[in-house]
């Protein structure tokens, strides 16, 4: 795990917001918003961000 609780909450709220906004979006932006939204939800659910791992960053206090 490399995500703190605050980081996970921001990601879940923004990810679910993008997925919800995806239904009202134009066809051109449909896939982009869905991918970004799902990325936020999945990283929040697992508490792990691969990009943080690559750059050696962690917001998890443990």
C-alpha positions, 0 to 999 in steps of 0.5 A: 500500500502506498496511498493514505486515507485522504489520497484514497478518498480523493481518488474514489470521489473523483473517480466515481464522479468521472464515471458518473459524468461519463454517461452524459459525455460526448462519444469522443470523451466516453472512453477517456473519462471511463478509463480515468474514472476506473483508474481512480476507483481501482487504485483507491480500492486497492490502496496502491498506485503503480505510478507512485511506486515507479517514482518512489513516492508514498503517502501511506503513513505506515 
